[in-house]
Amino acid sequence: MSRLLVRSFALSLDGFGAGPNQDLQNPLGVNGPDLMQWFFPLRAWRHMQGLPGGETGVDNEMAERGFGGLGAWILGRNMFGPVRGPWPDDSWKGWWGEEPPYHVPVFVLTHHPRPSFRMKGGTEFHFVTDGIHAALDRARAAAGDRDIRLGGGVSTIRQYLQARLIDELHLAVRPVLLGAGEALFHGLDARALGYECVEHVAGERATHVFLRRRVDVGPTSA
Ligand SMILES: NC(=O)c1ccc[n+]([C@@H]2O[C@H](COP(=O)([O-])OP(=O)(O)OC[C@H]3O[C@@H](n4cnc5c(N)ncnc54)[C@H](OP(=O)(O)O)[C@@H]3O)[C@@H](O)[C@H]2O)c1
């Protein structure tokens, strides 16, 4: 069966996965770009933009590892864009331009229904209003034997963690303090939920920490 994976999720030293006050000018929240400074210079990032070059090394290897074998993604609505509340129209199509870097079905969790649409390069956005289990069921059906990447943001990952549905999390821990924002582990006992650190690798601008759900711990019942 396909696995549910968090890959290359950047986390500040004080545990934030996004800064406060997300909006059109601050997609990652205020000071949020500090989280991503490990990623922007990489070949993996430039490749996503259709650009040549970029740094190779440990950070790049970790980032590239996260794109292999994926058959579907799940995102939260705040990661998809800055629009909040009911969709005023269907004009917002994500941060990523005409050809988003997904190339497979992407299931966006939201309380506000919206028709699916398809972008250049094979990305299809579907909006799921009946919760995390429904989104995962649809992602599994789309992915077949391939894995599902849980892109974020923080609130979405927290819900799947709480339900013990994530098989593995790769966190890119950055040596920066955000001070405020969206805290990944706040109020969650990841150890009691069955997660343990299985690998950590020092990269050029981030430390890569891999958490895995113990094999003897299954998902909570829906
Ligand atoms: N650090 C990283 O590597 C990384 C990676 C990805 C994203 N990010 C950042 O993380 C931030 C977004 O994270 P976030 O925690 O604010 O939000 P999020 O998880 O992206 O989205 C939360 C929203 O999704 C909808 N949603 C979530 N769960 C749902 C459910 N069970 N049922 C129905 N709707 C549900 C709700 O929207 P509605 O109620 O409004 O529909 C909710 O407010 C952004 O700044 C993004 O750039 C960081």
The ligand as an ORCA input file, in Angstrom:
! r2SCAN-3c Opt
* xyz 0 1
  N       7.654     24.837      6.374
  C       7.363     24.291      5.192
  O       8.158     23.547      4.590
  C       6.016     24.544      4.595
  C       5.455     23.630      3.679
  C       4.166     23.884      3.214
  C       3.472     25.006      3.628
  N       4.056     25.874      4.508
  C       3.362     27.076      4.966
  O       2.381     26.712      5.939
  C       1.394     27.738      5.937
  C       0.033     27.085      5.879
  O      -0.160     26.292      7.030
  P      -1.457     26.461      7.949
  O      -1.251     25.645      9.164
  O      -1.742     27.913      8.125
  O      -2.629     25.921      7.045
  P      -2.873     24.662      6.096
  O      -2.675     23.408      6.842
  O      -2.176     24.838      4.805
  O      -4.430     24.889      5.766
  C      -5.352     25.012      6.828
  C      -6.714     25.237      6.227
  O      -7.080     24.133      5.399
  C      -8.449     23.816      5.592
  N      -8.524     22.549      6.318
  C      -7.535     21.953      7.041
  N      -7.987     20.799      7.571
  C      -9.261     20.663      7.177
  C     -10.256     19.683      7.415
  N      -9.994     18.602      8.170
  N     -11.469     19.852      6.839
  C     -11.721     20.920      6.054
  N     -10.814     21.908      5.805
  C      -9.617     21.771      6.378
  C      -9.030     24.934      6.438
  O      -9.359     25.999      5.538
  P     -10.830     26.626      5.339
  O     -11.630     26.324      6.572
  O     -10.539     28.076      5.165
  O     -11.372     26.002      4.114
  C      -7.812     25.354      7.256
  O      -7.920     26.659      7.770
  C       1.647     28.629      4.738
  O       2.319     29.806      5.176
  C       2.570     27.783      3.888
  O       3.401     28.559      3.052
  C       5.294     25.643      5.011
*
